[in-house]
Amino acid sequence: MYDYFKGLITNITPNNISLEINNIGYLIKHTRPFLCKIGEVKTIYVYFHIKEDIQELYGFETIEERFLFLKLLTVNGIGPKLALTIIASNSTSEVQNAIISQNHLFFQRCPGIGLKVSQQIILDLAGKLINSNISTKLSNIKEALVNLGYKNDEIKRIQPLLEANEILALDELLKFALKELRRP
């Protein structure tokens, strides 16, 4: 399976980007094509969706977005287009917060989602979303901190604080970690 593509953005539409890699252009349904610029070399995390009559690439700005997309696909009544709409309309932390707080109205704001589907999202993903992603998130944070020159002892000192704030998005958690590491 594909993990990510790195290439030159050659075209942007409201829902897609074209990414050229070795003289081959890939049409990718993207969560936020407006963040891309023609002529920019960019890494896009991808999911390759295959059905009888369809083969589509879905692209994401971050690994966390793709993780959330894959979790949403496990919910009965959610297909790739609807999952992409949820992620494109909201940040990953907003979606996670809505699931944790069981906010049905949050999901009903997305086109195509009614009460039953919003309840199904919360029922299926409550407790599964963050716990399964936290070890990856924490290991990414630890790796980043080591690369920045912090020692393992320093990182272990703040680990309970990181785990307590696991709901934060990856970039927010890294900022939090750096702030805590500066404290004596």
N, C-alpha and C positions, 0 to 999 in steps of 0.2 A: 504494500500500500504506500501511497505517497505521504510524506510528512510535510514538506514545504517545497515551494518553487522560488528561485531567485532569478529575476530577469528584468528586462526593460519594459516599462509600461508604454504601450503604443497606442492605446485607445481607451477612452472612458465613456461609458453611458450611465444613465441613472441607476442601473442595477448591476452592471458588469464592468470588468476591465479586461483588456487584452494584454497578456504578459508574454513577451517574446524571449524564448530561451533557445539558443543555438539555431536561430533562423526558423523556429516553429512558434507560431502564435497560439496561445492557449486562452480560450474564452472562459473566464472565471466569474461566477456569480459572487459578488463581494458584499460584505456587510456594510461597508462605508466607502464606496468608490470615490466620494468627494474628498477623501483624505489623500488620494493619489494624484500624481502629476505626470502628464505625458513627458516621456524622456527620462524619468526617474528610474533608477535601479532599486528594486524593492524585494524584500522577502515576504512571501504570502504563505501562511499556513493553510493547508488545503484538506478537503474531504472529497473523495471521489464517490459519487452516488451512481449506482448502476441499478436499472430496472430493465424489464423486457425491452422496452422501446425508448429508453432514455439513458444517456450517459452524460452526467454533468459534474463540473468541478465547482465546489463552493470554497470561497477564500475568506480568510480571517486575518486581522491585524496581529492578534496575539494567540498564544497557545491556550490561554484561559478561555477566550471566545470559542475556540474550536471544541474545547472540553465541554463547555456549557451546551454548545450546539449538539454534540453527540449525546449528552444526557437528555436533552429535550427530545431527541429522536426516539428515545426509549418510551416516551409517554404515548399511550394510546390516543390517537386522534391528532397527533402532531407529525407532520411530514417535513421534509427539508425546507420547503418554501416558507412555511409558517414558523419554523424554528429560526430561519434566517431573519424573518421579519421581527421576531421578538428580540433577537440580539442586535439587529440594526437600530431598533428604536430605543434601546436602553443599554446602560453599561452592565457588565457582568456582576458588579457588586449590587446594583439596583435589583437585578433579577434574583440574586441570592437572598437579598434582604426581604424581598416580596415572598419568597418561598418560606423563609424562616418565620416571618411574621404572619404567614397564612393570609396574605393580602390578595383576595380574589379579584378585587376591582382593578388592581395593577395590570393583570393579564388581560382583562376584558377591554382595556383601552386599545389593545392591538387589534387591527382588523382581522376578522375571521375567528376570533376567540370569544366564546360565550361562557356562561356560568359553568356548564358541565366540563368543558375543556380546562378552564382555569382551576376548577376543583381537582381535576385529574392531574394536572401539573404539580400542584402542591402535594397531593396524596402520594404520587409516585416518586417525587424527588426530595421530600422532606427528610432530612437526616442523611441523605446519600450524597448530595451535591458537594458540600464542603468537606466532609470527612474524607472522601476518596481523593480530593484534590489537594488537601493540606500537606501531605507528605511531599508531593511534587513541588508545591509552592515553597515549603520550608527548605527543601534541598536546593532549590533555585536561589533562594535568599542567601543561604549559607555559602553556596558557591560564589555568588557575587561578592559577598563580604570578604571571603578568602582572597579573591582576585583583587580586591581593593586594599589588601594588606593586613586585614584583621586576623588575629590569632584565634585558634579553636577555643581556647579558654574564655576569651572575650565573648565569642559568639554563644558559648554554652551559658554564660551568665545571663544573657537576655532571651534565651530560648523560651522560658515560660511566658514571657511577655509577648513574644511572637505568636505562640500557640493561643494565648488569650485573645489576640487581635486577628485571628485567622480570617475573619470575614472581610478584612480589607483587601482591595485589589492588590495585585503583585507589586506595582510601582508604589502604591501607598504604603504597603508593608515594608518595602525596602527603605523608604524615607523614614518611617517610624523606627526601624532598626538602626539606621545611621544616627538618628537623634538620640536614641537610648545609649548607643555606644560612646557618644561624646560625653555623656554624664559620668562623673567620677564614681 
